[in-house]
Amino acid sequence: MTIAPVVREVDVKCAPARAFELFTTRMAGWWPKGMTIGKEPFAEIVLEPYVGGLWLERDAQGDETRWGEVLAWDPPHGFVLAWRINAQFNYDPDFITEVELTFTANADGGAKVRLEHRKLENFGADAERLAGMLGGGWPTHLANFAEYAATHP
């Protein structure tokens, strides 16, 4: 079974290089505060800027919960992340879907941010349900990011 990837786009009011920087270095500033898989709310979200780098959340006590890792890193154009959060919303090192982000210039001097969450069939029997959830969740995350980018030019 193949599940269509979730593809969403948002325009932001900053140049692609700045949008890339904000997205990758200040994720905790725009990621919804209640959206966590750790035991405690996150204090920061870390995205290590290189292939093989970790993607994780860290709580106020310093405890870390992995989300995945960096599969491709091409600043300021884009990156690909391994999403290793399974259908039960737990980190699973043996599970993978992919999240690709690209940052391109748009006509007004800002950036178009494109997200593609793919390989959703890897969720197995839960694939259609998770595709629907992710398809509804990513637009909120991207809207949060666009608002954050507008206030942090």
Phi and psi in degrees as a GROMACS rama.xvg file:
@    title "Ramachandran Plot"
@    xaxis  label "Phi"
@    yaxis  label "Psi"
@TYPE xy
-112.526  132.567  THR-2
-110.125  130.834  ILE-3
-60.8268  140.902  ALA-4
-66.3541  155.751  PRO-5
-85.3662  121.625  VAL-6
-124.475  125.254  VAL-7
-138.157  150.794  ARG-8
-133.209  152.866  GLU-9
-147.699  143.841  VAL-10
-94.8892  136.164  ASP-11
-121.538  156.455  VAL-12
-94.9052  46.2354  LYS-13
-151.446  161.558  CYS-14
-63.7615  156.636  ALA-15
-54.1824  -41.4202  PRO-16
-63.0426  -40.5603  ALA-17
-69.2136  -39.865  ARG-18
-61.6818  -43.5775  ALA-19
-58.6973  -48.0366  PHE-20
-60.1155  -48.3863  GLU-21
-63.0245  -41.5135  LEU-22
-64.0381  -43.4996  PHE-23
-87.5193  -24.1552  THR-24
-108.894  -11.9479  THR-25
-131.096  37.7121  ARG-26
-58.7955  -35.6795  MET-27
-67.038  -17.9801  ALA-28
-75.1108  -23.6754  GLY-29
-124.789  -16.8755  TRP-30
-67.5493  134.855  TRP-31
-55.5801  130.101  PRO-32
-59.9142  -32.2336  LYS-33
-83.303  -6.18499  GLY-34
-90.4893  87.6126  MET-35
-138.992  150.575  THR-36
-112.356  -3.9673  ILE-37
-74.7518  169.685  GLY-38
-70.2186  -28.8385  LYS-39
-122.011  158.455  GLU-40
-58.6916  148.065  PRO-41
-74.6848  145.789  PHE-42
-100.248  -29.1727  ALA-43
-151.432  158.362  GLU-44
-120.378  128.111  ILE-45
-110.374  132.999  VAL-46
-130.26  101.623  LEU-47
-70.8702  127.746  GLU-48
-83.3116  59.132  PRO-49
-165.648  157.93  TYR-50
-60.4844  128.908  VAL-51
92.8202  -9.8709  GLY-52
-64.8014  151.13  GLY-53
-81.0966  152.332  LEU-54
-123.018  116.515  TRP-55
-154.744  166.708  LEU-56
-111.093  149.668  GLU-57
-129.719  130.915  ARG-58
-88.5271  178.82  ASP-59
-63.5519  -23.0943  ALA-60
-88.0585  -1.79129  GLN-61
91.3596  0.902197  GLY-62
-72.9144  135.918  ASP-63
-110.395  143.112  GLU-64
-128.108  118.533  THR-65
-72.6865  147.882  ARG-66
-111.84  -30.3139  TRP-67
166.858  -150.892  GLY-68
-152.112  170.108  GLU-69
-83.0399  124.629  VAL-70
-97.5189  -31.8992  LEU-71
-146.417  143.781  ALA-72
-141.366  112.875  TRP-73
-139.173  69.6927  ASP-74
-67.9447  142.254  PRO-75
-96.8191  19.9965  PRO-76
-83.5376  -35.8272  HIS-77
168.182  -177.526  GLY-78
-161.373  164.459  PHE-79
-128.523  133.521  VAL-80
-114.634  142.36  LEU-81
-83.5833  118.217  ALA-82
-93.108  109.225  TRP-83
-109.581  35.9846  ARG-84
-103.673  115.598  ILE-85
-79.3934  -174.026  ASN-86
-65.5419  -19.2038  ALA-87
-93.5905  8.3388  GLN-88
58.2351  45.5876  PHE-89
-121.62  148.065  ASN-90
-66.7299  132.882  TYR-91
-139.337  108.716  ASP-92
-62.8675  -16.157  PRO-93
-96.4928  0.686811  ASP-94
-109.867  147.015  PHE-95
-153.089  134.331  ILE-96
-126.121  172.815  THR-97
-123.931  141.626  GLU-98
-121.479  117.653  VAL-99
-110.581  133.286  GLU-100
-119.544  135.059  LEU-101
-126.615  149.909  THR-102
-129.415  114.467  PHE-103
-129.181  153.002  THR-104
-69.5171  143.14  ALA-105
-113.636  175.103  ASN-106
-63.3682  -26.0089  ALA-107
-93.6419  12.1086  ASP-108
89.3877  -4.25215  GLY-109
-90.4388  -158.28  GLY-110
-130.808  147.406  ALA-111
-100.152  124.134  LYS-112
-105.485  122.724  VAL-113
-115.568  129.257  ARG-114
-115.705  134.242  LEU-115
-129.823  118.28  GLU-116
-105.651  113.793  HIS-117
-125.929  176.749  ARG-118
64.4648  33.8595  LYS-119
-67.9886  -19.9908  LEU-120
-62.1147  -17.8288  GLU-121
-65.5265  -14.6246  ASN-122
-73.3007  -6.39117  PHE-123
64.6905  -131.002  GLY-124
-61.2401  -20.8275  ALA-125
-93.8829  5.29259  ASP-126
-59.0291  -48.6818  ALA-127
-65.0398  -41.596  GLU-128
-62.6249  -45.6102  ARG-129
-69.0258  -37.0158  LEU-130
-59.9723  -41.3908  ALA-131
-64.9083  -41.9988  GLY-132
-65.3397  -46.0355  MET-133
-66.4285  -37.7121  LEU-134
-63.8297  -27.7268  GLY-135
-88.2735  -26.5713  GLY-136
-84.3895  -41.2544  GLY-137
-59.3008  -38.3679  TRP-138
-59.5639  -36.6859  PRO-139
-65.696  -45.1774  THR-140
-61.5601  -43.8877  HIS-141
-67.8687  -36.7055  LEU-142
-64.711  -40.7638  ALA-143
-60.0738  -43.0049  ASN-144
-63.3416  -44.5423  PHE-145
-60.874  -40.7565  ALA-146
-64.9725  -42.6042  GLU-147
-63.0606  -45.2797  TYR-148
-61.5403  -36.5974  ALA-149
-66.1897  -27.4198  ALA-150
-100.566  1.84051  THR-151
-134.216  55.0499  HIS-152
